[in-house]
């Protein structure tokens, strides 16, 4: 008896594949399946495909109908036999056969506009409409990936636009006989699974565009020696990337003459960052970083002989710098802010509210509690909190590990995170996801935890409900809907403080190797890592990155990208930084207007600057705007003169007169920071903190 498995283009006849078992064995297996018999172990490689056939998935009604059955047009029919093998080697061989036979009919498919990001090989994908059905063209320069392109083309072609948009990764994997991404990774490898799913995201993005006009975001395209802005918002960011040489030299001269160091947060205006970045090439004591590292930089500058440190940030940052310098023995080094007035922070202010006091009071009454306080709070907050409940400081880079370590060392602990509501909610969402993950995934994050331990700690993980950063609050709602539809094939970089919608989007992208959630430094490192991968590939490429954090860090990104491209000598690789500004600050261009690659209309940002400033728009911090270049030069020029004594005292970080348990506010506030330092150095909470957790309760 024989069986013809010819499936028609673009698939080869399975009976011509030497890696598929002989026809007679296939028939025997089908007969066994229909009779309810188990499959013989030597033939397990094809068990899933044959079981699917025997159960009627492919339209077989009974053993008597086996002769002459063909696996023709049905998408699942063709694909299940292609990827249902039980080993990576067997799957690879079958994909090679599919790749060899895959015919691409779309002219001009292999162009930059159709590139799919997040694939190890070059992949191009284009969605067209034939009547009311989709026709998906896909191709690759690697044979195995070309086989995956054949699978994607067959599965996604013939759907309606709505059907393609609604296609989920889980459903796609089931269509090809895989129960989950983990199961697919066993057969396809993780990188190929990610690439396969990224092809889906690219197809869905194009389907959204075909459904009608979609709003878009401004962007900045960075190449080795130039930048190109799309939209007025991006033009404002671009404006100061090449600062005035006279301003740069004037700053360098006064810094060198008076031995002044500068520590600045990533969220400075592009104008300020542009000048600082250029000046840093001539005066080494300039550092742009996250808030915690600002204090480290200040200590290094003091060790190198700087007599004054200027802090460009909000008040809690300058307070931290002052305190850490004092602890390091540099109380004689002067520290100045950039305004005589308070340079506030909505998040830090939430931690000094009556609601937060009540939150800490509840924590203090709960045995075995620890308060994990975000670094973006004042020393007063840290000191007052530690007086009520054992407290350790965290950053957005280490908050996950801090919480997990607390539960690892004190399994029945209660962890109280604050004050950032979004970050707290994101922590809970992350842990809920981990509770449903595999043991291997959990151990990769923390070796002492399992899905069961994560699930058990969730009722004892608390987070404050009334604290938000006014900048990160803007990355929700409409912004995420645009990012999810128009930019679903781009890399997504989100700060840990963003609302849950953007966090979820970035976490989903992260599963496909296309996203990062963390601090500004984590985001910069992620972009650098992806660019490094692109540089290693000998092909032209444009990486697209949705920047889900304050736009002030764009200067650091541009500097890093251009530094890497120049070192590699690559003028054919680019990075497109996409600014997801609030939807109220963007508009859709009319018919016939120029668009981004792929035909997406440019959205230029607020017309005439209404609603948002052109320097930062709806994704920048108004408090950070107080750190202007004029203010910096004013402070520097007064240092070392009579005006420093007479006019600058109000520009110093706020002195605290209160004492906590016999300690100054600075000393008491540093206690939680030192606990974090100990954790960062040793990988575990200090015995002092653990004992405090176990024994202290009001």
Buried (B, 14 or more C-beta within 10 A) or exposed (E): EEBBBEBEEBBBBBBEBEBBBEBEBBBBBBBBBBEEEEBEEEBEBBBBBBBBBBEEBBBBEEBEEBEEBBBEEBBBBBBBBBBBBBEBEBBBBBBBBBBEBBEBEBEEBBEEEBBBBBBBBBBBBBBEEEEEBBBBBBBBEBBBBBBBBBBBBBBBBBBEBEEBBEBEBEEBBEBBBBEBBBEBBBBBBBBBBBBBBBBBBBBBBBBBBBEEEBBBBBBBBBBBEEBBBBBBBBBBBBBBBEBBEEBBEBBBBBBEEBBBBBBBBBBBBBBBBBBBBBBBEBBEBBBBBBBBBBBBBBBBBBEEEBBBBBBBBBBBBBBBBBBBBBBBEBEEBBBBBBBEEEBBBBBBBBBBBEBBEEBBEBBBEBEBBBBBBBBBBBBBBBBBBBBBBBBBBBBBBBBBBBBBBBBBBBEEBBBBBBBBBBBBBBBBBBBEBBBEBEEEEBBEBBEBBBBEBBBBBEEBBBBBEEBBBEBBBBBBBBBBBBBBBBBBBBBBBBBBBBBBBBBBBBBBBBBBBBBBBBBBBBBBBBBBEBBEEBBEEEEBBBBBBBBBBBBBBBBBBBBBBBEBBEEBEBEEBBBBBBBBBBBBBBBEBEEEEEBBBBEBBBBBBBEEBEBBBBBBBBBBBEBBBBBBBEBBBBBBBBBBEEEBEEBBEEBBBBEBEEEBEEBBBBBBBBBBBBBBBBBBEEEBBBEEBBEBBBEBEE
